[in-house]
Amino acid sequence: MIRYPHNQQYNMSTTRAIVKNTSVQIIGKITSTALGLLGLGLMTRYLGPEKFGWYITTMSFLQFIGILIDFGLIPVTAQMLSEPEHDKNKLFRNLIGFRLTSAIIFLGLAPLLALFFPYPPQVKIAIVISTLTFLSVAMNQVFIGLYQNKLQMHLSAIGENIGRIIFTIGLWLCIKNQASFLTVMWVVVLNSLIYTICMWFSARKFTAISPAFDWNIWKSIIKKMWPVAISIIFNVVYLRGDTVLLSLFKSQQEVGIYGAAYRVIDILAQTAMMLMGVMLPLLSYYWSRSLKTEFRKFYQQAFDGMMLFAVPLTIGTIILADKIMNLVAPEYNAGAPLKILALAVFGVFLGSIFGHTAVAINKQKQTIWIYVSDAVLTLAGYLYFIPKFGMYGAAWMTVFSEFYAGILLLIVIKHYTKEKIQTLTFGKILLAGVLMGFALNYLIKLNVILLVIIGVLVYGLVLLVTKAISQETLKEILAIKQK
């Protein structure tokens, strides 16, 4: 059965609890980001713009289907496992059964749907192959929800890095042996399968992982899930609609250039999901028990922690965009779209904070209108701007969609929680980010790796000088070693 620590995990210092859970995970995310950029560089160089465009088209098509069947199972799993009324073991087994059944049904339709699109034959075959990748991704959602609830997200980071290492080695072998495009796609599948296997084995220490099919429990899952699912269905329009429409209106080469820049943003945006994944079960725990003081602390800390990453990632990416793309995809000239898309990173972080909070406080239904209106406005923008301006029109509409959702979610969550975000720490973070930006711009002729190191040092130093990170916080972090 699922074993839960005693409630002292929720009574311990907020900072210490989060740091204990995320220290290995953050290191893992840094490693996986480096491996992801390395893999991106190998793939873009080997495939070239047109074939990399095939890859982006394949993955975007399946991501469109995959997000449609996401159903919000990561936050729903974490939330339901945090609520006191459920049999945790039985619930988790039914979550696996529900996820497996829905994924097989919907992903099985994807190759048939692809036949009606004007894609090259290689892309259509790649879509068939890559359904295995997205079946793995779908199953991982349940495991990630479990690890979020257990404050054990480092297990996900370990599995992700093992998969990335296998992926990088596989790409190197493909390049060495001059493998075909479809062979490269099989390496992508292998990456996902290895990740899922690692997640599966790690989960066994917490619970039985065989699927169950109890309709009464499935009804409870669906009842909890449907507002999130509807939001995600509309969310997919502005998350993946840009690349899908770009593949229909423009060349595969332009899709490849835009996709190379977008992959960098995807890697950066994963940090937002990682951080809020840590906070969600704790926000849900305190809110469901009407512990408003504790909820307020976590809510504020979630905002401050997210801004701590959002500001430097956004500013740094804008300034270093050309150098980053020259490093990972020198033939693509994708620095210009990356500078635009970097603005969307900040919007992603905003949306992640308040979107996850909506799930934690059971206000998913009240946010549906945001995603519906965002989808309608963004789709209209895509249809108007992409045919005229190509990837630049797609990039600016992506920025609009992320900020639109993030700002409106902030307003809605403020209305229902009655909590006001304190911005003193954010002001210090913003100052640190701006000074970091000036330093990077002044030293822009240096090597990009050296610039990243300098940026981290300047940013960290300003945070310490302005006490954006307090001495109390540092003491609590250092006190972990004594535990």
C-alpha positions as CSV (number, residue, x, y, z in Angstrom):
1,M,0.0,0.0,0.0
2,I,1.1,3.6,-0.3
3,R,3.1,4.7,2.7
4,Y,2.8,8.3,3.8
5,P,5.2,9.9,6.2
6,H,3.6,11.3,9.4
7,N,2.3,14.8,9.3
8,Q,5.6,16.3,10.4
9,Q,6.6,16.6,6.7
10,Y,4.0,19.3,6.5
11,N,4.8,20.8,9.9
12,M,8.5,21.2,9.3
13,S,10.0,24.5,8.0
14,T,8.5,25.4,4.6
15,T,11.9,26.2,3.2
16,R,13.6,23.1,4.5
17,A,10.8,20.8,3.2
18,I,11.0,22.3,-0.2
19,V,14.8,22.3,-0.3
20,K,15.1,18.7,0.8
21,N,12.7,17.7,-2.0
22,T,14.2,19.8,-4.7
23,S,17.9,19.9,-4.2
24,V,18.6,16.7,-6.1
25,Q,15.8,17.5,-8.5
26,I,17.3,20.9,-9.4
27,I,20.7,19.4,-10.0
28,G,19.0,16.8,-12.1
29,K,17.2,19.5,-14.1
30,I,20.4,21.3,-14.7
31,T,22.0,18.1,-16.0
32,S,18.9,17.2,-18.1
33,T,18.8,20.7,-19.5
34,A,22.5,20.4,-20.5
35,L,21.9,17.0,-22.0
36,G,18.7,18.3,-23.8
37,L,20.7,21.1,-25.4
38,L,23.4,18.7,-26.4
39,G,20.9,16.4,-27.9
40,L,19.2,19.3,-29.7
41,G,22.6,20.4,-31.1
42,L,23.4,16.9,-32.3
43,M,20.0,16.5,-33.9
44,T,19.8,19.9,-35.6
45,R,23.3,19.5,-37.1
46,Y,22.7,16.0,-38.3
47,L,19.2,16.3,-39.7
48,G,19.5,19.8,-41.2
49,P,16.6,22.3,-41.3
50,E,14.3,20.3,-43.5
51,K,14.5,16.9,-41.7
52,F,14.5,18.6,-38.4
53,G,11.3,20.2,-39.6
54,W,10.0,16.7,-40.1
55,Y,10.9,15.9,-36.5
56,I,9.2,19.1,-35.2
57,T,6.1,18.4,-37.3
58,T,5.9,14.8,-36.0
59,M,6.3,15.8,-32.4
60,S,4.0,18.8,-32.6
61,F,1.2,16.7,-34.2
62,L,1.4,14.1,-31.5
63,Q,1.8,16.7,-28.8
64,F,-1.4,18.2,-30.0
65,I,-3.1,14.8,-29.6
66,G,-1.2,14.1,-26.4
67,I,-2.2,17.3,-24.7
68,L,-5.8,16.8,-25.7
69,I,-5.7,13.5,-23.7
70,D,-3.6,14.9,-20.9
71,F,-6.8,15.5,-18.8
72,G,-4.6,17.3,-16.2
73,L,-3.7,14.0,-14.6
74,I,-0.5,15.2,-13.0
75,P,-2.1,17.9,-10.8
76,V,-5.2,15.8,-10.3
77,T,-3.2,12.8,-9.1
78,A,-1.2,14.9,-6.7
79,Q,-4.3,16.7,-5.4
80,M,-6.4,13.5,-4.9
81,L,-3.6,11.7,-3.2
82,S,-3.3,14.7,-0.8
83,E,-7.0,14.6,0.2
84,P,-7.9,12.6,3.3
85,E,-11.0,10.8,2.0
86,H,-9.4,8.5,-0.6
87,D,-7.9,5.0,-0.2
88,K,-4.5,6.0,-1.6
89,N,-3.4,2.6,-2.9
90,K,-6.7,1.8,-4.6
91,L,-6.9,5.3,-6.1
92,F,-3.5,5.2,-7.6
93,R,-4.0,1.8,-9.2
94,N,-7.2,3.1,-10.8
95,L,-5.4,6.3,-12.0
96,I,-3.0,4.0,-13.8
97,G,-5.8,2.0,-15.3
98,F,-7.6,5.1,-16.4
99,R,-4.5,6.6,-18.0
100,L,-3.5,3.5,-19.8
101,T,-7.0,2.9,-21.3
102,S,-7.5,6.5,-22.4
103,A,-4.0,6.8,-23.9
104,I,-4.2,3.6,-26.0
105,I,-7.6,4.6,-27.4
106,F,-6.8,8.2,-28.3
107,L,-3.1,7.7,-29.4
108,G,-4.2,4.8,-31.5
109,L,-6.3,7.2,-33.6
110,A,-3.4,9.6,-34.2
111,P,-1.8,7.7,-37.2
112,L,-5.2,7.5,-38.9
113,L,-5.8,11.2,-38.4
114,A,-2.3,12.0,-39.9
115,L,-3.3,10.4,-43.2
116,F,-5.6,13.4,-43.9
117,F,-2.7,15.9,-43.5
118,P,-0.4,17.0,-46.4
119,Y,2.7,15.7,-44.7
120,P,5.7,13.8,-46.4
121,P,5.5,10.0,-46.1
122,Q,8.5,10.0,-43.7
123,V,6.5,12.2,-41.3
124,K,3.5,10.0,-41.4
125,I,5.6,6.9,-40.7
126,A,7.4,8.8,-37.9
127,I,4.0,9.6,-36.3
128,V,3.2,5.9,-36.2
129,I,6.5,5.2,-34.5
130,S,6.3,8.1,-32.1
131,T,2.9,7.1,-30.7
132,L,5.0,4.8,-28.4
133,T,6.8,7.9,-27.1
134,F,3.6,9.6,-26.2
135,L,2.2,6.5,-24.6
136,S,5.2,6.6,-22.3
137,V,4.7,10.3,-21.6
138,A,1.0,9.7,-20.8
139,M,1.9,7.0,-18.3
140,N,4.6,9.2,-16.7
141,Q,1.9,11.7,-15.8
142,V,0.5,9.4,-13.1
143,F,3.9,8.6,-11.7
144,I,4.9,12.3,-11.6
145,G,1.6,13.0,-9.7
146,L,2.6,10.3,-7.2
147,Y,6.1,11.7,-6.7
148,Q,4.8,15.3,-6.3
149,N,2.4,14.1,-3.6
150,K,5.2,12.2,-1.9
151,L,7.7,15.0,-2.2
152,Q,10.0,12.6,-4.1
153,M,10.3,14.4,-7.4
154,H,14.0,13.8,-7.5
155,L,13.1,10.2,-8.6
156,S,11.6,11.7,-11.7
157,A,14.7,13.8,-12.3
158,I,16.9,10.7,-12.0
159,G,14.8,8.8,-14.5
160,E,14.7,11.7,-16.9
161,N,18.5,12.0,-16.9
162,I,19.0,8.3,-17.5
163,G,16.7,8.6,-20.5
164,R,18.6,11.7,-21.8
165,I,21.9,9.9,-21.5
166,I,20.6,7.0,-23.5
167,F,19.2,9.4,-26.0
168,T,22.5,11.3,-26.4
169,I,24.4,8.1,-26.9
170,G,21.9,6.8,-29.4
171,L,22.1,10.1,-31.4
172,W,25.9,9.8,-31.4
173,L,25.6,6.3,-32.8
174,C,23.1,7.4,-35.4
175,I,25.5,10.2,-36.6
176,K,28.5,7.8,-36.6
177,N,26.7,5.3,-38.7
178,Q,24.8,7.8,-40.9
179,A,21.4,6.5,-39.8
180,S,18.2,7.4,-41.5
181,F,15.6,9.9,-40.1
182,L,13.3,7.1,-39.0
183,T,16.2,5.5,-37.1
184,V,16.6,8.8,-35.2
185,M,12.9,8.7,-34.4
186,W,13.4,5.2,-32.8
187,V,16.1,6.7,-30.6
188,V,13.6,9.3,-29.4
189,V,11.2,6.5,-28.6
190,L,13.9,4.6,-26.7
191,N,14.5,7.7,-24.5
192,S,10.9,7.9,-23.4
193,L,10.6,4.1,-22.8
194,I,13.7,4.1,-20.6
195,Y,12.3,7.1,-18.6
196,T,9.0,5.3,-18.1
197,I,10.7,2.1,-17.0
198,C,12.7,4.0,-14.4
199,M,9.6,5.8,-13.1
200,W,7.7,2.4,-12.9
201,F,10.4,0.7,-10.9
202,S,10.9,3.7,-8.5
203,A,7.1,3.9,-7.8
204,R,7.1,0.3,-6.5
205,K,8.5,1.3,-3.2
206,F,5.4,3.5,-2.5
207,T,2.5,1.5,-3.9
208,A,1.3,-1.4,-6.1
209,I,1.5,-0.3,-9.7
210,S,-0.8,-2.8,-11.4
211,P,-3.8,-1.1,-13.2
212,A,-7.3,-1.3,-11.7
213,F,-10.6,-0.7,-13.3
214,D,-13.2,0.3,-10.7
215,W,-15.9,2.4,-12.4
216,N,-16.9,4.1,-9.1
217,I,-13.4,5.4,-8.6
218,W,-13.1,6.3,-12.3
219,K,-16.2,8.5,-11.9
220,S,-14.5,10.3,-9.0
221,I,-11.4,10.8,-11.1
222,I,-13.5,12.1,-14.0
223,K,-15.5,14.5,-11.7
224,K,-12.2,15.9,-10.4
225,M,-10.6,16.0,-13.8
226,W,-13.1,17.3,-16.3
227,P,-12.7,21.1,-15.6
228,V,-8.9,20.7,-16.0
229,A,-9.4,18.5,-19.1
230,I,-11.6,21.1,-20.8
231,S,-9.1,23.8,-19.9
232,I,-6.2,21.7,-21.4
233,I,-8.2,21.0,-24.6
234,F,-8.4,24.7,-25.2
235,N,-4.9,25.2,-23.9
236,V,-3.5,22.9,-26.6
237,V,-4.7,25.4,-29.3
238,Y,-2.3,28.0,-28.2
239,L,0.4,25.7,-27.0
240,R,0.8,23.6,-30.2
241,G,-1.4,25.3,-32.7
242,D,1.4,27.6,-33.8
243,T,3.7,24.8,-35.0
244,V,0.9,22.7,-36.5
245,L,-0.4,25.7,-38.5
246,L,3.1,26.7,-39.5
247,S,3.6,23.3,-40.9
248,L,0.5,23.8,-43.1
249,F,1.2,27.3,-44.3
250,K,5.0,27.4,-44.5
251,S,7.9,25.1,-45.5
252,Q,9.3,22.3,-43.4
253,Q,12.6,24.3,-43.3
254,E,10.9,27.2,-41.6
255,V,9.2,24.8,-39.2
256,G,12.6,23.4,-38.4
257,I,14.0,26.9,-37.6
258,Y,11.1,27.8,-35.4
259,G,11.1,24.4,-33.8
260,A,14.7,24.7,-32.9
261,A,14.0,27.9,-31.0
262,Y,10.9,26.5,-29.5
263,R,12.7,23.4,-28.2
264,V,15.0,25.7,-26.2
265,I,11.9,27.4,-24.7
266,D,10.4,24.0,-23.9
267,I,13.5,23.0,-22.0
268,L,13.4,26.2,-20.0
269,A,9.7,26.1,-19.3
270,Q,10.0,22.6,-17.8
271,T,11.5,24.4,-14.7
272,A,8.2,26.0,-14.0
273,M,6.4,22.7,-14.0
274,M,9.0,21.2,-11.8
275,L,8.8,23.9,-9.2
276,M,5.0,24.1,-9.0
277,G,4.9,20.3,-9.0
278,V,6.7,20.5,-5.6
279,M,4.3,23.1,-4.3
280,L,1.0,21.7,-5.5
281,P,0.4,18.9,-3.0
282,L,1.4,21.2,-0.1
283,L,-0.9,24.0,-1.2
284,S,-3.7,21.4,-1.7
285,Y,-3.0,19.9,1.8
286,Y,-3.3,23.2,3.6
287,W,-6.2,24.5,1.7
288,S,-8.3,21.3,2.0
289,R,-7.8,21.5,5.8
290,S,-8.5,25.3,6.0
291,L,-5.1,26.0,7.3
292,K,-5.0,29.5,5.8
293,T,-1.8,30.8,7.5
294,E,0.2,27.9,6.3
295,F,-1.4,28.2,2.8
296,R,-0.5,31.8,2.7
297,K,3.2,31.1,3.4
298,F,3.4,28.4,0.7
299,Y,1.5,30.6,-1.8
300,Q,3.9,33.5,-1.3
301,Q,6.9,31.2,-1.4
302,A,5.7,29.6,-4.6
303,F,5.5,33.1,-6.3
304,D,8.9,34.2,-5.0
305,G,10.5,30.9,-5.9
306,M,9.1,30.9,-9.4
307,M,10.1,34.5,-10.0
308,L,13.6,33.6,-8.8
309,F,13.9,31.5,-11.9
310,A,11.6,33.2,-14.3
311,V,13.4,36.6,-14.3
312,P,17.0,35.5,-15.1
313,L,15.8,32.8,-17.6
314,T,13.8,35.4,-19.5
315,I,16.4,38.2,-19.5
316,G,19.3,35.9,-20.0
317,T,17.7,34.1,-23.0
318,I,16.8,37.4,-24.7
319,I,20.4,38.7,-24.5
320,L,22.1,35.4,-25.3
321,A,19.6,34.1,-27.9
322,D,21.9,34.4,-30.9
323,K,24.8,32.8,-29.1
324,I,22.6,29.9,-27.7
325,M,21.2,29.1,-31.2
326,N,24.7,29.4,-32.7
327,L,25.8,26.8,-30.2
328,V,22.9,24.3,-30.6
329,A,21.8,25.0,-34.2
330,P,24.3,27.1,-36.1
331,E,22.7,26.6,-39.6
332,Y,19.3,27.7,-38.5
333,N,19.6,31.4,-37.8
334,A,17.0,30.9,-35.1
335,G,18.2,33.6,-32.7
336,A,15.6,36.1,-33.7
337,P,12.5,33.9,-33.0
338,L,14.1,32.8,-29.8
339,K,14.4,36.4,-28.5
340,I,10.7,36.8,-29.0
341,L,9.8,33.4,-27.6
342,A,11.9,34.1,-24.5
343,L,9.3,36.6,-23.4
344,A,6.8,33.8,-23.3
345,V,8.9,32.1,-20.6
346,F,7.8,34.6,-18.0
347,G,4.2,34.1,-19.0
348,V,4.6,30.4,-18.7
349,F,5.9,30.8,-15.1
350,L,2.9,33.1,-14.2
351,G,0.4,30.7,-15.7
352,S,2.0,27.8,-13.9
353,I,1.8,29.4,-10.5
354,F,-1.8,30.3,-10.7
355,G,-3.0,27.4,-12.8
356,H,-1.6,24.9,-10.3
357,T,-3.0,27.0,-7.4
358,A,-6.5,26.8,-9.1
359,V,-6.2,23.0,-9.0
360,A,-5.0,23.1,-5.3
361,I,-8.0,25.1,-4.2
362,N,-10.6,23.3,-6.4
363,K,-11.4,26.2,-8.6
364,Q,-10.6,24.6,-11.9
365,K,-14.2,25.2,-13.2
366,Q,-13.9,28.9,-12.5
367,T,-10.8,29.2,-14.8
368,I,-12.2,27.4,-17.8
369,W,-13.3,30.6,-19.5
370,I,-9.7,31.9,-19.4
371,Y,-8.5,29.0,-21.5
372,V,-11.5,29.1,-23.9
373,S,-11.1,32.8,-24.6
374,D,-7.3,32.5,-24.9
375,A,-7.7,29.6,-27.4
376,V,-10.2,31.6,-29.5
377,L,-8.1,34.8,-29.6
378,T,-4.8,33.0,-30.2
379,L,-6.2,30.8,-32.9
380,A,-7.6,33.8,-34.7
381,G,-4.2,35.5,-34.4
382,Y,-2.4,32.4,-35.7
383,L,-4.6,32.2,-38.7
384,Y,-4.1,35.9,-39.5
385,F,-0.4,36.4,-38.7
386,I,1.2,33.0,-39.6
387,P,0.3,33.2,-43.3
388,K,1.6,36.8,-43.4
389,F,4.6,36.7,-41.1
390,G,5.4,33.0,-40.7
391,M,7.4,32.0,-37.6
392,Y,7.5,35.6,-36.3
393,G,3.7,35.9,-36.3
394,A,3.6,32.5,-34.5
395,A,6.2,33.7,-31.9
396,W,4.4,36.9,-31.0
397,M,1.0,35.2,-30.7
398,T,2.6,32.6,-28.4
399,V,3.9,35.5,-26.2
400,F,0.4,37.0,-26.1
401,S,-1.3,33.7,-25.2
402,E,1.0,33.0,-22.3
403,F,0.7,36.5,-20.7
404,Y,-3.1,36.5,-21.3
405,A,-3.6,33.3,-19.4
406,G,-1.1,34.1,-16.7
407,I,-2.5,37.6,-15.9
408,L,-6.1,36.5,-15.9
409,L,-5.3,33.4,-13.7
410,L,-3.6,35.8,-11.2
411,I,-6.8,37.9,-11.0
412,V,-9.1,34.9,-10.6
413,I,-6.9,33.2,-7.9
414,K,-6.6,36.5,-6.0
415,H,-10.5,36.8,-6.0
416,Y,-11.0,33.3,-4.5
417,T,-8.1,33.1,-2.1
418,K,-8.3,36.7,-0.9
419,E,-4.5,36.5,-0.7
420,K,-2.4,39.4,-1.9
421,I,1.0,38.7,-3.4
422,Q,3.8,40.6,-1.7
423,T,6.2,42.1,-4.3
424,L,9.1,43.3,-2.2
425,T,11.2,40.2,-2.9
426,F,10.1,40.3,-6.6
427,G,11.4,43.8,-6.8
428,K,14.8,42.7,-5.6
429,I,14.8,39.7,-8.0
430,L,13.9,42.1,-10.9
431,L,16.8,44.4,-9.9
432,A,19.2,41.4,-9.8
433,G,17.9,40.3,-13.2
434,V,18.3,43.7,-14.8
435,L,21.9,44.1,-13.5
436,M,22.7,40.6,-14.7
437,G,21.4,41.7,-18.1
438,F,23.6,44.8,-18.2
439,A,26.6,42.7,-17.3
440,L,25.9,40.1,-20.0
441,N,25.3,42.8,-22.6
442,Y,28.5,44.5,-21.8
443,L,30.5,41.3,-22.0
444,I,28.6,39.9,-24.9
445,K,31.7,39.1,-27.0
446,L,32.8,36.4,-24.5
447,N,32.0,32.7,-25.0
448,V,28.4,31.8,-24.2
449,I,29.4,29.2,-21.5
450,L,31.5,31.9,-19.7
451,L,28.6,34.4,-20.0
452,V,26.2,32.0,-18.4
453,I,28.6,31.5,-15.5
454,I,29.1,35.3,-15.1
455,G,25.4,35.8,-15.3
456,V,24.7,33.3,-12.5
457,L,27.4,34.9,-10.3
458,V,26.2,38.5,-10.8
459,Y,22.6,37.5,-10.3
460,G,23.4,35.5,-7.1
461,L,25.6,38.3,-5.7
462,V,22.9,40.9,-6.1
463,L,20.3,38.6,-4.5
464,L,22.5,38.2,-1.5
465,V,23.4,41.9,-1.2
466,T,19.7,43.0,-1.5
467,K,18.7,40.2,0.9
468,A,16.2,38.8,-1.6
469,I,17.5,35.5,-0.1
470,S,17.5,36.1,3.6
471,Q,20.0,34.9,6.1
472,E,17.3,32.9,7.8
473,T,16.6,31.1,4.6
474,L,20.3,30.3,4.1
475,K,20.5,29.1,7.7
476,E,17.6,26.8,7.2
477,I,19.1,25.4,4.0
478,L,22.5,24.8,5.7
479,A,20.7,23.2,8.6
480,I,19.6,20.4,6.4
481,K,23.1,18.9,6.7
482,Q,22.5,18.5,10.4
483,K,19.3,16.5,9.9
